[in-house]
Amino acid sequence: MLQLQSAFGVVALLVIAWALSENRLKVSLRQAAIGLVVTIATALVLIKVPLVTQAFGAINDAVGTIAAATRAGTAFVFGYVGGGPAPFDPKAPGSDFILAFQALPIVLVMSVLTTLLFYWRVLPPVVRGMAWLLERTLGVGGAVGLSTAANIFLGMVEAPLFIRPYLAQLTRSELFLVMTGGMAGIAGTVLVLYATLLAPLIPDAAAHFVIASVLGAPAAILVSLIMVPETSDKRTGGSLDNPDIQVSSTMDAIVKGTAAGLELLMNIIAMLLVLVALVYLANAIIGLLPEIGGAKISLQRLLGYVMAPVCWLMGLPWPQAITAGSLMGTKTVLNELIAYVDLSKLGPDALDPRSRLIMLYAMCGFANFASLGIMIGGLGIMAPERRDEINALGLKSIVSGTLTTCLMGAIVGMLTQP
């Protein structure tokens, strides 16, 4: 029954996207049907085909190696604070884990690895292959197909660098597709971090994060073309260059990748500190209200009630939907890292294994208000003549990105037995 509930949720989420469409009459049912089939087929291949699942199993080993390598660096630099042997016995298990010094530095290592793989021309052919598949199967233009494919590995600002010369030429629908692709995925620099956080909770977490990144490409195209359908015959294509990553050597790539990763790391730490503090203040204010059901009102509890129906549509049992809704609300209002940290702290009775897996996919995206500011700033610099249109599509892109990740969660719920 829960799998049928997820199947109903897939249809319901697409209906919600259609209800929010700018031009419902222009939505191509044929293109939407093809997009849905491609998305479900991609999920089937990545999750159910044994050979493919074994290949993704190797990704878990690779992520474990990267995490171990990072831990070696943090232990050397920070000592026991960074994960080295402690000179004392911790009173409480896990109390020696310090997020800022043990988990977050993975962002530095991944930033360098990503820069190196682009400089060595390893990732560009993979991205171009994905763009070719998206163009042939879903009928999108070459430029937006390339940007959407790049979102599998890169963030919402880095991926559009692939098509920077074409941003001014994109149609409104294509521009929205680029924005949705950014909101519906995560960057490779944080993928390993999230996988490390959830590895004790979800088997093969790293493989599922990679699958979610790949699945996000066709799902984002499907949702964005429903919410902002193409009204012209123009498709932006062309011979596209590699992103403008100015590195002259392997060592230069390491230096510049480290610098970019350090900026990202400091931003993550600062945002976490500020957002957690703001949530605490909000809960302190809301907590002055009378209790409901014998418990204080909190921001997470309110968000849980709002997002619970969406979580039920993805296939979660209703008793677990409010807890999951709180996670989705935290992810949307704050960011997905805080939501994943909250998920990692939940007890085994809060969400069953299937529900945890669905939530891994449902929260695997940058669709939140902080990311919107980053996207508007980055795209506005790359295409200043489209700044007003980018601003106008901003809030809609948060909705489309959230619907896309929830759609992925519902599809995974269809394929996963309770």
PyMOL commands that set and color helices and strands:
alter all, ss='L'
color gray80, all
select helices_A, chain A and resi 2-19+24-26+29-48+50-82+99-102+106-119+123-138+142-150+159-169+172-183+188-198+205-227+250-286+299-313+318-333+336-345+353-362+369-382+384-415
alter helices_A, ss='H'
color red, helices_A
deselect
rebuild
show_as cartoon
